[in-house]
Amino acid sequence: LWTRRVDGSSGVALSKDAGLVLRGSDVAAYDLADGTLLWTQALPAAAVVWGLAVDRDGRVIVAMKDGRIICVG
């Protein structure tokens, strides 16, 4: 349906409506229907490679290299 080049990605996850991509010190959400960027969220530290998950309520959980885990609502 669509493609999107995301340089420097270190993790991906899917939610009901979005594809999420971990990009160093931020996470970005792309619309599954057309690939448009929905939102980005800066992270307080660099994320662990593949340290990205989505819970059943759509909250995004990110593990960071400094040992913290954050939830992006």
PDB file of N, H, CA, C and O in Angstrom:
ATOM      1  N   LEU A   1       0.804  -1.201   0.000  1.00  0.00           N
ATOM      2  CA  LEU A   1       0.000   0.000   0.000  1.00  0.00           C
ATOM      3  C   LEU A   1       0.847   1.264   0.000  1.00  0.00           C
ATOM      4  O   LEU A   1       0.536   2.221  -0.709  1.00  0.00           O
ATOM      5  N   TRP A   2       1.915   1.271   0.792  1.00  0.00           N
ATOM      6  H   TRP A   2       2.167   0.494   1.368  1.00  0.00           H
ATOM      7  CA  TRP A   2       2.796   2.429   0.847  1.00  0.00           C
ATOM      8  C   TRP A   2       4.149   2.010   1.398  1.00  0.00           C
ATOM      9  O   TRP A   2       4.282   0.950   2.009  1.00  0.00           O
ATOM     10  N   THR A   3       5.137   2.842   1.178  1.00  0.00           N
ATOM     11  H   THR A   3       5.029   3.704   0.682  1.00  0.00           H
ATOM     12  CA  THR A   3       6.472   2.629   1.746  1.00  0.00           C
ATOM     13  C   THR A   3       6.942   3.924   2.381  1.00  0.00           C
ATOM     14  O   THR A   3       6.502   5.012   2.010  1.00  0.00           O
ATOM     15  N   ARG A   4       7.835   3.792   3.333  1.00  0.00           N
ATOM     16  H   ARG A   4       8.193   2.909   3.635  1.00  0.00           H
ATOM     17  CA  ARG A   4       8.396   4.961   4.011  1.00  0.00           C
ATOM     18  C   ARG A   4       9.824   4.616   4.379  1.00  0.00           C
ATOM     19  O   ARG A   4      10.066   3.594   5.022  1.00  0.00           O
ATOM     20  N   ARG A   5      10.775   5.450   3.983  1.00  0.00           N
ATOM     21  H   ARG A   5      10.578   6.280   3.461  1.00  0.00           H
ATOM     22  CA  ARG A   5      12.166   5.255   4.380  1.00  0.00           C
ATOM     23  C   ARG A   5      12.383   5.954   5.722  1.00  0.00           C
ATOM     24  O   ARG A   5      12.085   7.138   5.875  1.00  0.00           O
ATOM     25  N   VAL A   6      12.904   5.204   6.688  1.00  0.00           N
ATOM     26  H   VAL A   6      13.146   4.242   6.564  1.00  0.00           H
ATOM     27  CA  VAL A   6      13.171   5.763   8.017  1.00  0.00           C
ATOM     28  C   VAL A   6      14.612   5.423   8.366  1.00  0.00           C
ATOM     29  O   VAL A   6      14.901   4.326   8.844  1.00  0.00           O
ATOM     30  N   ASP A   7      15.505   6.359   8.126  1.00  0.00           N
ATOM     31  H   ASP A   7      15.270   7.250   7.737  1.00  0.00           H
ATOM     32  CA  ASP A   7      16.915   6.150   8.435  1.00  0.00           C
ATOM     33  C   ASP A   7      17.136   6.118   9.943  1.00  0.00           C
ATOM     34  O   ASP A   7      16.493   6.857  10.688  1.00  0.00           O
ATOM     35  N   GLY A   8      18.030   5.277  10.377  1.00  0.00           N
ATOM     36  H   GLY A   8      18.553   4.676   9.772  1.00  0.00           H
ATOM     37  CA  GLY A   8      18.402   5.212  11.785  1.00  0.00           C
ATOM     38  C   GLY A   8      17.387   4.529  12.677  1.00  0.00           C
ATOM     39  O   GLY A   8      17.429   4.708  13.894  1.00  0.00           O
ATOM     40  N   SER A   9      16.485   3.758  12.116  1.00  0.00           N
ATOM     41  H   SER A   9      16.451   3.612  11.127  1.00  0.00           H
ATOM     42  CA  SER A   9      15.488   3.099  12.953  1.00  0.00           C
ATOM     43  C   SER A   9      16.120   1.949  13.734  1.00  0.00           C
ATOM     44  O   SER A   9      17.024   1.267  13.252  1.00  0.00           O
ATOM     45  N   SER A  10      15.616   1.755  14.958  1.00  0.00           N
ATOM     46  H   SER A  10      14.882   2.310  15.350  1.00  0.00           H
ATOM     47  CA  SER A  10      16.171   0.695  15.796  1.00  0.00           C
ATOM     48  C   SER A  10      15.095  -0.183  16.418  1.00  0.00           C
ATOM     49  O   SER A  10      15.384  -0.994  17.298  1.00  0.00           O
ATOM     50  N   GLY A  11      13.864  -0.027  15.967  1.00  0.00           N
ATOM     51  H   GLY A  11      13.629   0.631  15.252  1.00  0.00           H
ATOM     52  CA  GLY A  11      12.783  -0.866  16.458  1.00  0.00           C
ATOM     53  C   GLY A  11      11.474  -0.483  15.807  1.00  0.00           C
ATOM     54  O   GLY A  11      11.275   0.671  15.427  1.00  0.00           O
ATOM     55  N   VAL A  12      10.583  -1.446  15.679  1.00  0.00           N
ATOM     56  H   VAL A  12      10.745  -2.383  15.988  1.00  0.00           H
ATOM     57  CA  VAL A  12       9.243  -1.198  15.130  1.00  0.00           C
ATOM     58  C   VAL A  12       8.210  -1.958  15.958  1.00  0.00           C
ATOM     59  O   VAL A  12       8.511  -2.977  16.578  1.00  0.00           O
ATOM     60  N   ALA A  13       6.995  -1.437  15.950  1.00  0.00           N
ATOM     61  H   ALA A  13       6.750  -0.609  15.446  1.00  0.00           H
ATOM     62  CA  ALA A  13       5.868  -2.102  16.604  1.00  0.00           C
ATOM     63  C   ALA A  13       4.600  -1.641  15.894  1.00  0.00           C
ATOM     64  O   ALA A  13       4.578  -0.581  15.269  1.00  0.00           O
ATOM     65  N   LEU A  14       3.565  -2.433  15.994  1.00  0.00           N
ATOM     66  H   LEU A  14       3.583  -3.294  16.501  1.00  0.00           H
ATOM     67  CA  LEU A  14       2.284  -2.090  15.390  1.00  0.00           C
ATOM     68  C   LEU A  14       1.225  -1.907  16.450  1.00  0.00           C
ATOM     69  O   LEU A  14       1.153  -2.656  17.424  1.00  0.00           O
ATOM     70  N   SER A  15       0.396  -0.887  16.239  1.00  0.00           N
ATOM     71  H   SER A  15       0.454  -0.278  15.448  1.00  0.00           H
ATOM     72  CA  SER A  15      -0.811  -0.722  17.041  1.00  0.00           C
ATOM     73  C   SER A  15      -1.992  -0.905  16.110  1.00  0.00           C
ATOM     74  O   SER A  15      -1.813  -1.238  14.939  1.00  0.00           O
ATOM     75  N   LYS A  16      -3.171  -0.694  16.606  1.00  0.00           N
ATOM     76  H   LYS A  16      -3.317  -0.423  17.557  1.00  0.00           H
ATOM     77  CA  LYS A  16      -4.375  -0.860  15.801  1.00  0.00           C
ATOM     78  C   LYS A  16      -4.380   0.048  14.568  1.00  0.00           C
ATOM     79  O   LYS A  16      -4.803  -0.367  13.489  1.00  0.00           O
ATOM     80  N   ASP A  17      -3.910   1.285  14.732  1.00  0.00           N
ATOM     81  H   ASP A  17      -3.566   1.622  15.609  1.00  0.00           H
ATOM     82  CA  ASP A  17      -3.981   2.272  13.654  1.00  0.00           C
ATOM     83  C   ASP A  17      -2.636   2.731  13.113  1.00  0.00           C
ATOM     84  O   ASP A  17      -2.588   3.403  12.082  1.00  0.00           O
ATOM     85  N   ALA A  18      -1.551   2.386  13.778  1.00  0.00           N
ATOM     86  H   ALA A  18      -1.590   1.841  14.615  1.00  0.00           H
ATOM     87  CA  ALA A  18      -0.275   2.996  13.426  1.00  0.00           C
ATOM     88  C   ALA A  18       0.880   2.008  13.439  1.00  0.00           C
ATOM     89  O   ALA A  18       0.860   1.003  14.150  1.00  0.00           O
ATOM     90  N   GLY A  19       1.877   2.319  12.640  1.00  0.00           N
ATOM     91  H   GLY A  19       1.893   3.135  12.063  1.00  0.00           H
ATOM     92  CA  GLY A  19       3.165   1.659  12.693  1.00  0.00           C
ATOM     93  C   GLY A  19       4.098   2.568  13.454  1.00  0.00           C
ATOM     94  O   GLY A  19       4.247   3.737  13.101  1.00  0.00           O
ATOM     95  N   LEU A  20       4.726   2.058  14.488  1.00  0.00           N
ATOM     96  H   LEU A  20       4.605   1.108  14.775  1.00  0.00           H
ATOM     97  CA  LEU A  20       5.608   2.868  15.330  1.00  0.00           C
ATOM     98  C   LEU A  20       7.050   2.521  15.039  1.00  0.00           C
ATOM     99  O   LEU A  20       7.402   1.352  14.875  1.00  0.00           O
ATOM    100  N   VAL A  21       7.884   3.548  14.976  1.00  0.00           N
ATOM    101  H   VAL A  21       7.599   4.497  15.109  1.00  0.00           H
ATOM    102  CA  VAL A  21       9.289   3.359  14.659  1.00  0.00           C
ATOM    103  C   VAL A  21      10.122   4.086  15.700  1.00  0.00           C
ATOM    104  O   VAL A  21       9.923   5.273  15.959  1.00  0.00           O
ATOM    105  N   LEU A  22      11.056   3.356  16.290  1.00  0.00           N
ATOM    106  H   LEU A  22      11.218   2.392  16.079  1.00  0.00           H
ATOM    107  CA  LEU A  22      12.013   3.917  17.227  1.00  0.00           C
ATOM    108  C   LEU A  22      13.155   4.487  16.412  1.00  0.00           C
ATOM    109  O   LEU A  22      13.741   3.793  15.581  1.00  0.00           O
ATOM    110  N   ARG A  23      13.475   5.762  16.649  1.00  0.00           N
ATOM    111  H   ARG A  23      12.999   6.326  17.324  1.00  0.00           H
ATOM    112  CA  ARG A  23      14.513   6.428  15.870  1.00  0.00           C
ATOM    113  C   ARG A  23      15.507   7.115  16.805  1.00  0.00           C
ATOM    114  O   ARG A  23      15.453   8.332  16.982  1.00  0.00           O
ATOM    115  N   GLY A  24      16.397   6.356  17.392  1.00  0.00           N
ATOM    116  H   GLY A  24      16.441   5.367  17.248  1.00  0.00           H
ATOM    117  CA  GLY A  24      17.395   6.947  18.287  1.00  0.00           C
ATOM    118  C   GLY A  24      16.777   7.488  19.544  1.00  0.00           C
ATOM    119  O   GLY A  24      16.464   6.726  20.459  1.00  0.00           O
ATOM    120  N   SER A  25      16.592   8.807  19.612  1.00  0.00           N
ATOM    121  H   SER A  25      16.846   9.426  18.869  1.00  0.00           H
ATOM    122  CA  SER A  25      16.040   9.444  20.805  1.00  0.00           C
ATOM    123  C   SER A  25      14.616   9.945  20.599  1.00  0.00           C
ATOM    124  O   SER A  25      14.174  10.857  21.298  1.00  0.00           O
ATOM    125  N   ASP A  26      13.897   9.362  19.653  1.00  0.00           N
ATOM    126  H   ASP A  26      14.256   8.621  19.085  1.00  0.00           H
ATOM    127  CA  ASP A  26      12.472   9.652  19.540  1.00  0.00           C
ATOM    128  C   ASP A  26      11.726   8.452  18.971  1.00  0.00           C
ATOM    129  O   ASP A  26      12.326   7.505  18.463  1.00  0.00           O
ATOM    130  N   VAL A  27      10.418   8.517  19.069  1.00  0.00           N
ATOM    131  H   VAL A  27       9.931   9.287  19.482  1.00  0.00           H
ATOM    132  CA  VAL A  27       9.557   7.488  18.500  1.00  0.00           C
ATOM    133  C   VAL A  27       8.557   8.201  17.593  1.00  0.00           C
ATOM    134  O   VAL A  27       8.057   9.273  17.937  1.00  0.00           O
ATOM    135  N   ALA A  28       8.268   7.612  16.445  1.00  0.00           N
ATOM    136  H   ALA A  28       8.674   6.742  16.166  1.00  0.00           H
ATOM    137  CA  ALA A  28       7.351   8.207  15.478  1.00  0.00           C
ATOM    138  C   ALA A  28       6.237   7.215  15.160  1.00  0.00           C
ATOM    139  O   ALA A  28       6.457   6.004  15.130  1.00  0.00           O
ATOM    140  N   ALA A  29       5.043   7.746  14.925  1.00  0.00           N
ATOM    141  H   ALA A  29       4.865   8.730  14.950  1.00  0.00           H
ATOM    142  CA  ALA A  29       3.894   6.927  14.554  1.00  0.00           C
ATOM    143  C   ALA A  29       3.455   7.301  13.148  1.00  0.00           C
ATOM    144  O   ALA A  29       3.304   8.478  12.823  1.00  0.00           O
ATOM    145  N   TYR A  30       3.251   6.271  12.309  1.00  0.00           N
ATOM    146  H   TYR A  30       3.374   5.314  12.573  1.00  0.00           H
ATOM    147  CA  TYR A  30       2.821   6.463  10.926  1.00  0.00           C
ATOM    148  C   TYR A  30       1.476   5.793  10.719  1.00  0.00           C
ATOM    149  O   TYR A  30       1.259   4.668  11.169  1.00  0.00           O
ATOM    150  N   ASP A  31       0.576   6.483  10.041  1.00  0.00           N
ATOM    151  H   ASP A  31       0.753   7.397   9.676  1.00  0.00           H
ATOM    152  CA  ASP A  31      -0.753   5.958   9.751  1.00  0.00           C
ATOM    153  C   ASP A  31      -0.636   4.691   8.912  1.00  0.00           C
ATOM    154  O   ASP A  31       0.034   4.694   7.879  1.00  0.00           O
ATOM    155  N   LEU A  32      -1.285   3.604   9.345  1.00  0.00           N
ATOM    156  H   LEU A  32      -1.830   3.602  10.183  1.00  0.00           H
ATOM    157  CA  LEU A  32      -1.211   2.352   8.595  1.00  0.00           C
ATOM    158  C   LEU A  32      -1.920   2.434   7.253  1.00  0.00           C
ATOM    159  O   LEU A  32      -1.567   1.705   6.326  1.00  0.00           O
ATOM    160  N   ALA A  33      -2.904   3.302   7.133  1.00  0.00           N
ATOM    161  H   ALA A  33      -3.191   3.895   7.885  1.00  0.00           H
ATOM    162  CA  ALA A  33      -3.662   3.398   5.890  1.00  0.00           C
ATOM    163  C   ALA A  33      -2.871   4.040   4.755  1.00  0.00           C
ATOM    164  O   ALA A  33      -2.951   3.595   3.610  1.00  0.00           O
ATOM    165  N   ASP A  34      -2.098   5.100   5.076  1.00  0.00           N
ATOM    166  H   ASP A  34      -2.033   5.461   6.006  1.00  0.00           H
ATOM    167  CA  ASP A  34      -1.420   5.816   3.993  1.00  0.00           C
ATOM    168  C   ASP A  34       0.037   6.210   4.273  1.00  0.00           C
ATOM    169  O   ASP A  34       0.690   6.803   3.414  1.00  0.00           O
ATOM    170  N   GLY A  35       0.543   5.889   5.452  1.00  0.00           N
ATOM    171  H   GLY A  35       0.013   5.407   6.149  1.00  0.00           H
ATOM    172  CA  GLY A  35       1.945   6.153   5.763  1.00  0.00           C
ATOM    173  C   GLY A  35       2.266   7.564   6.208  1.00  0.00           C
ATOM    174  O   GLY A  35       3.439   7.886   6.394  1.00  0.00           O
ATOM    175  N   THR A  36       1.274   8.415   6.385  1.00  0.00           N
ATOM    176  H   THR A  36       0.321   8.154   6.233  1.00  0.00           H
ATOM    177  CA  THR A  36       1.559   9.771   6.830  1.00  0.00           C
ATOM    178  C   THR A  36       2.010   9.769   8.288  1.00  0.00           C
ATOM    179  O   THR A  36       1.577   8.942   9.090  1.00  0.00           O
ATOM    180  N   LEU A  37       2.878  10.700   8.602  1.00  0.00           N
ATOM    181  H   LEU A  37       3.230  11.371   7.950  1.00  0.00           H
ATOM    182  CA  LEU A  37       3.374  10.839   9.967  1.00  0.00           C
ATOM    183  C   LEU A  37       2.249  11.372  10.844  1.00  0.00           C
ATOM    184  O   LEU A  37       1.687  12.431  10.566  1.00  0.00           O
ATOM    185  N   LEU A  38       1.921  10.635  11.904  1.00  0.00           N
ATOM    186  H   LEU A  38       2.377   9.774  12.130  1.00  0.00           H
ATOM    187  CA  LEU A  38       0.866  11.049  12.824  1.00  0.00           C
ATOM    188  C   LEU A  38       1.415  11.890  13.967  1.00  0.00           C
ATOM    189  O   LEU A  38       0.853  12.930  14.309  1.00  0.00           O
ATOM    190  N   TRP A  39       2.513  11.437  14.552  1.00  0.00           N
ATOM    191  H   TRP A  39       2.970  10.592  14.275  1.00  0.00           H
ATOM    192  CA  TRP A  39       3.125  12.168  15.655  1.00  0.00           C
ATOM    193  C   TRP A  39       4.540  11.667  15.906  1.00  0.00           C
ATOM    194  O   TRP A  39       4.912  10.571  15.487  1.00  0.00           O
ATOM    195  N   THR A  40       5.314  12.483  16.592  1.00  0.00           N
ATOM    196  H   THR A  40       5.012  13.374  16.932  1.00  0.00           H
ATOM    197  CA  THR A  40       6.624  12.081  17.093  1.00  0.00           C
ATOM    198  C   THR A  40       6.701  12.476  18.560  1.00  0.00           C
ATOM    199  O   THR A  40       6.051  13.425  18.999  1.00  0.00           O
ATOM    200  N   GLN A  41       7.500  11.737  19.304  1.00  0.00           N
ATOM    201  H   GLN A  41       8.028  10.966  18.948  1.00  0.00           H
ATOM    202  CA  GLN A  41       7.705  12.050  20.714  1.00  0.00           C
ATOM    203  C   GLN A  41       9.190  11.929  21.022  1.00  0.00           C
ATOM    204  O   GLN A  41       9.785  10.865  20.858  1.00  0.00           O
ATOM    205  N   ALA A  42       9.778  13.030  21.469  1.00  0.00           N
ATOM    206  H   ALA A  42       9.294  13.895  21.602  1.00  0.00           H
ATOM    207  CA  ALA A  42      11.177  13.003  21.888  1.00  0.00           C
ATOM    208  C   ALA A  42      11.282  12.173  23.160  1.00  0.00           C
ATOM    209  O   ALA A  42      10.391  12.205  24.009  1.00  0.00           O
ATOM    210  N   LEU A  43      12.367  11.437  23.283  1.00  0.00           N
ATOM    211  H   LEU A  43      13.091  11.410  22.594  1.00  0.00           H
ATOM    212  CA  LEU A  43      12.616  10.609  24.460  1.00  0.00           C
ATOM    213  C   LEU A  43      13.677  11.274  25.324  1.00  0.00           C
ATOM    214  O   LEU A  43      14.541  11.976  24.799  1.00  0.00           O
ATOM    215  N   PRO A  44      13.632  11.071  26.639  1.00  0.00           N
ATOM    216  CA  PRO A  44      14.600  11.717  27.527  1.00  0.00           C
ATOM    217  C   PRO A  44      16.001  11.112  27.451  1.00  0.00           C
ATOM    218  O   PRO A  44      16.948  11.687  27.988  1.00  0.00           O
ATOM    219  N   ALA A  45      16.144   9.962  26.794  1.00  0.00           N
ATOM    220  H   ALA A  45      15.374   9.496  26.358  1.00  0.00           H
ATOM    221  CA  ALA A  45      17.451   9.308  26.641  1.00  0.00           C
ATOM    222  C   ALA A  45      17.366   8.418  25.404  1.00  0.00           C
ATOM    223  O   ALA A  45      16.287   8.209  24.850  1.00  0.00           O
ATOM    224  N   ALA A  46      18.504   7.902  24.983  1.00  0.00           N
ATOM    225  H   ALA A  46      19.381   8.071  25.433  1.00  0.00           H
ATOM    226  CA  ALA A  46      18.525   6.980  23.843  1.00  0.00           C
ATOM    227  C   ALA A  46      17.820   5.681  24.211  1.00  0.00           C
ATOM    228  O   ALA A  46      17.936   5.194  25.335  1.00  0.00           O
ATOM    229  N   ALA A  47      17.096   5.137  23.260  1.00  0.00           N
ATOM    230  H   ALA A  47      17.002   5.533  22.347  1.00  0.00           H
ATOM    231  CA  ALA A  47      16.348   3.907  23.488  1.00  0.00           C
ATOM    232  C   ALA A  47      17.209   2.676  23.214  1.00  0.00           C
ATOM    233  O   ALA A  47      18.149   2.719  22.420  1.00  0.00           O
ATOM    234  N   VAL A  48      16.869   1.587  23.884  1.00  0.00           N
ATOM    235  H   VAL A  48      16.105   1.551  24.529  1.00  0.00           H
ATOM    236  CA  VAL A  48      17.493   0.292  23.643  1.00  0.00           C
ATOM    237  C   VAL A  48      17.044  -0.193  22.261  1.00  0.00           C
ATOM    238  O   VAL A  48      15.890   0.003  21.882  1.00  0.00           O
ATOM    239  N   VAL A  49      17.935  -0.816  21.518  1.00  0.00           N
ATOM    240  H   VAL A  49      18.873  -0.975  21.826  1.00  0.00           H
ATOM    241  CA  VAL A  49      17.564  -1.380  20.229  1.00  0.00           C
ATOM    242  C   VAL A  49      16.448  -2.399  20.454  1.00  0.00           C
ATOM    243  O   VAL A  49      16.562  -3.271  21.315  1.00  0.00           O
ATOM    244  N   TRP A  50      15.393  -2.287  19.695  1.00  0.00           N
ATOM    245  H   TRP A  50      15.300  -1.578  18.996  1.00  0.00           H
ATOM    246  CA  TRP A  50      14.175  -3.110  19.793  1.00  0.00           C
ATOM    247  C   TRP A  50      13.466  -2.947  21.128  1.00  0.00           C
ATOM    248  O   TRP A  50      12.699  -3.821  21.530  1.00  0.00           O
ATOM    249  N   GLY A  51      13.712  -1.837  21.820  1.00  0.00           N
ATOM    250  H   GLY A  51      14.336  -1.126  21.493  1.00  0.00           H
ATOM    251  CA  GLY A  51      13.089  -1.584  23.112  1.00  0.00           C
ATOM    252  C   GLY A  51      11.758  -0.865  22.988  1.00  0.00           C
ATOM    253  O   GLY A  51      11.516   0.123  23.682  1.00  0.00           O
ATOM    254  N   LEU A  52      10.891  -1.355  22.106  1.00  0.00           N
ATOM    255  H   LEU A  52      11.088  -2.158  21.542  1.00  0.00           H
ATOM    256  CA  LEU A  52       9.615  -0.703  21.818  1.00  0.00           C
ATOM    257  C   LEU A  52       8.494  -1.731  21.862  1.00  0.00           C
ATOM    258  O   LEU A  52       8.617  -2.816  21.293  1.00  0.00           O
ATOM    259  N   ALA A  53       7.401  -1.389  22.538  1.00  0.00           N
ATOM    260  H   ALA A  53       7.301  -0.507  23.000  1.00  0.00           H
ATOM    261  CA  ALA A  53       6.236  -2.273  22.608  1.00  0.00           C
ATOM    262  C   ALA A  53       4.974  -1.425  22.676  1.00  0.00           C
ATOM    263  O   ALA A  53       5.021  -0.248  23.032  1.00  0.00           O
ATOM    264  N   VAL A  54       3.843  -2.036  22.329  1.00  0.00           N
ATOM    265  H   VAL A  54       3.804  -2.993  22.039  1.00  0.00           H
ATOM    266  CA  VAL A  54       2.535  -1.393  22.425  1.00  0.00           C
ATOM    267  C   VAL A  54       1.623  -2.320  23.214  1.00  0.00           C
ATOM    268  O   VAL A  54       1.528  -3.509  22.908  1.00  0.00           O
ATOM    269  N   ASP A  55       0.946  -1.778  24.239  1.00  0.00           N
ATOM    270  H   ASP A  55       1.023  -0.812  24.488  1.00  0.00           H
ATOM    271  CA  ASP A  55       0.032  -2.625  25.005  1.00  0.00           C
ATOM    272  C   ASP A  55      -1.345  -2.665  24.334  1.00  0.00           C
ATOM    273  O   ASP A  55      -1.563  -1.988  23.329  1.00  0.00           O
ATOM    274  N   ARG A  56      -2.256  -3.441  24.877  1.00  0.00           N
ATOM    275  H   ARG A  56      -2.078  -3.990  25.693  1.00  0.00           H
ATOM    276  CA  ARG A  56      -3.551  -3.635  24.225  1.00  0.00           C
ATOM    277  C   ARG A  56      -4.412  -2.379  24.206  1.00  0.00           C
ATOM    278  O   ARG A  56      -5.378  -2.307  23.447  1.00  0.00           O
ATOM    279  N   ASP A  57      -4.076  -1.381  25.036  1.00  0.00           N
ATOM    280  H   ASP A  57      -3.292  -1.439  25.653  1.00  0.00           H
ATOM    281  CA  ASP A  57      -4.799  -0.110  25.040  1.00  0.00           C
ATOM    282  C   ASP A  57      -4.142   0.934  24.137  1.00  0.00           C
ATOM    283  O   ASP A  57      -4.589   2.080  24.088  1.00  0.00           O
ATOM    284  N   GLY A  58      -3.090   0.545  23.427  1.00  0.00           N
ATOM    285  H   GLY A  58      -2.727  -0.386  23.467  1.00  0.00           H
ATOM    286  CA  GLY A  58      -2.436   1.452  22.488  1.00  0.00           C
ATOM    287  C   GLY A  58      -1.346   2.324  23.086  1.00  0.00           C
ATOM    288  O   GLY A  58      -0.816   3.202  22.405  1.00  0.00           O
ATOM    289  N   ARG A  59      -1.002   2.096  24.346  1.00  0.00           N
ATOM    290  H   ARG A  59      -1.432   1.382  24.899  1.00  0.00           H
ATOM    291  CA  ARG A  59       0.082   2.875  24.951  1.00  0.00           C
ATOM    292  C   ARG A  59       1.415   2.333  24.468  1.00  0.00           C
ATOM    293  O   ARG A  59       1.600   1.124  24.331  1.00  0.00           O
ATOM    294  N   VAL A  60       2.337   3.246  24.213  1.00  0.00           N
ATOM    295  H   VAL A  60       2.187   4.228  24.324  1.00  0.00           H
ATOM    296  CA  VAL A  60       3.654   2.895  23.684  1.00  0.00           C
ATOM    297  C   VAL A  60       4.645   2.862  24.841  1.00  0.00           C
ATOM    298  O   VAL A  60       4.775   3.834  25.585  1.00  0.00           O
ATOM    299  N   ILE A  61       5.340   1.742  24.987  1.00  0.00           N
ATOM    300  H   ILE A  61       5.234   0.953  24.383  1.00  0.00           H
ATOM    301  CA  ILE A  61       6.318   1.565  26.068  1.00  0.00           C
ATOM    302  C   ILE A  61       7.700   1.499  25.446  1.00  0.00           C
ATOM    303  O   ILE A  61       7.932   0.753  24.495  1.00  0.00           O
ATOM    304  N   VAL A  62       8.623   2.293  25.999  1.00  0.00           N
ATOM    305  H   VAL A  62       8.435   2.899  26.772  1.00  0.00           H
ATOM    306  CA  VAL A  62       9.978   2.363  25.461  1.00  0.00           C
ATOM    307  C   VAL A  62      10.981   2.114  26.579  1.00  0.00           C
ATOM    308  O   VAL A  62      10.895   2.720  27.648  1.00  0.00           O
ATOM    309  N   ALA A  63      11.936   1.215  26.327  1.00  0.00           N
ATOM    310  H   ALA A  63      12.006   0.723  25.459  1.00  0.00           H
ATOM    311  CA  ALA A  63      13.035   0.959  27.260  1.00  0.00           C
ATOM    312  C   ALA A  63      14.243   1.771  26.818  1.00  0.00           C
ATOM    313  O   ALA A  63      14.597   1.790  25.640  1.00  0.00           O
ATOM    314  N   MET A  64      14.872   2.445  27.782  1.00  0.00           N
ATOM    315  H   MET A  64      14.584   2.430  28.739  1.00  0.00           H
ATOM    316  CA  MET A  64      16.005   3.294  27.457  1.00  0.00           C
ATOM    317  C   MET A  64      17.319   2.751  27.995  1.00  0.00           C
ATOM    318  O   MET A  64      17.351   1.982  28.955  1.00  0.00           O
ATOM    319  N   LYS A  65      18.390   3.167  27.357  1.00  0.00           N
ATOM    320  H   LYS A  65      18.363   3.791  26.576  1.00  0.00           H
ATOM    321  CA  LYS A  65      19.719   2.662  27.709  1.00  0.00           C
ATOM    322  C   LYS A  65      20.131   3.010  29.128  1.00  0.00           C
ATOM    323  O   LYS A  65      20.981   2.335  29.708  1.00  0.00           O
ATOM    324  N   ASP A  66      19.538   4.058  29.698  1.00  0.00           N
ATOM    325  H   ASP A  66      18.847   4.607  29.227  1.00  0.00           H
ATOM    326  CA  ASP A  66      19.900   4.429  31.072  1.00  0.00           C
ATOM    327  C   ASP A  66      19.111   3.636  32.111  1.00  0.00           C
ATOM    328  O   ASP A  66      19.212   3.916  33.306  1.00  0.00           O
ATOM    329  N   GLY A  67      18.317   2.638  31.664  1.00  0.00           N
ATOM    330  H   GLY A  67      18.236   2.410  30.694  1.00  0.00           H
ATOM    331  CA  GLY A  67      17.596   1.762  32.577  1.00  0.00           C
ATOM    332  C   GLY A  67      16.153   2.142  32.815  1.00  0.00           C
ATOM    333  O   GLY A  67      15.411   1.366  33.417  1.00  0.00           O
ATOM    334  N   ARG A  68      15.727   3.309  32.362  1.00  0.00           N
ATOM    335  H   ARG A  68      16.330   3.940  31.873  1.00  0.00           H
ATOM    336  CA  ARG A  68      14.339   3.730  32.548  1.00  0.00           C
ATOM    337  C   ARG A  68      13.428   3.076  31.510  1.00  0.00           C
ATOM    338  O   ARG A  68      13.861   2.713  30.416  1.00  0.00           O
ATOM    339  N   ILE A  69      12.174   2.939  31.876  1.00  0.00           N
ATOM    340  H   ILE A  69      11.822   3.234  32.765  1.00  0.00           H
ATOM    341  CA  ILE A  69      11.116   2.544  30.955  1.00  0.00           C
ATOM    342  C   ILE A  69      10.057   3.631  31.037  1.00  0.00           C
ATOM    343  O   ILE A  69       9.632   4.018  32.125  1.00  0.00           O
ATOM    344  N   ILE A  70       9.627   4.127  29.858  1.00  0.00           N
ATOM    345  H   ILE A  70       9.972   3.812  28.974  1.00  0.00           H
ATOM    346  CA  ILE A  70       8.612   5.164  29.860  1.00  0.00           C
ATOM    347  C   ILE A  70       7.405   4.699  29.059  1.00  0.00           C
ATOM    348  O   ILE A  70       7.506   3.800  28.223  1.00  0.00           O
ATOM    349  N   CYS A  71       6.289   5.309  29.321  1.00  0.00           N
ATOM    350  H   CYS A  71       6.207   6.039  30.000  1.00  0.00           H
ATOM    351  CA  CYS A  71       5.057   5.021  28.609  1.00  0.00           C
ATOM    352  C   CYS A  71       4.598   6.310  27.943  1.00  0.00           C
ATOM    353  O   CYS A  71       4.441   7.338  28.603  1.00  0.00           O
ATOM    354  N   VAL A  72       4.383   6.251  26.636  1.00  0.00           N
ATOM    355  H   VAL A  72       4.510   5.417  26.100  1.00  0.00           H
ATOM    356  CA  VAL A  72       3.863   7.386  25.882  1.00  0.00           C
ATOM    357  C   VAL A  72       2.391   7.106  25.660  1.00  0.00           C
ATOM    358  O   VAL A  72       2.038   6.195  24.911  1.00  0.00           O
ATOM    359  N   GLY A  73       1.519   7.885  26.307  1.00  0.00           N
ATOM    360  H   GLY A  73       1.805   8.626  26.915  1.00  0.00           H
ATOM    361  CA  GLY A  73       0.100   7.627  26.244  1.00  0.00           C
ATOM    362  C   GLY A  73      -0.475   7.932  24.921  1.00  0.00           C
ATOM    363  O   GLY A  73      -1.676   7.761  24.716  1.00  0.00           O
TER     364      GLY A  73
END
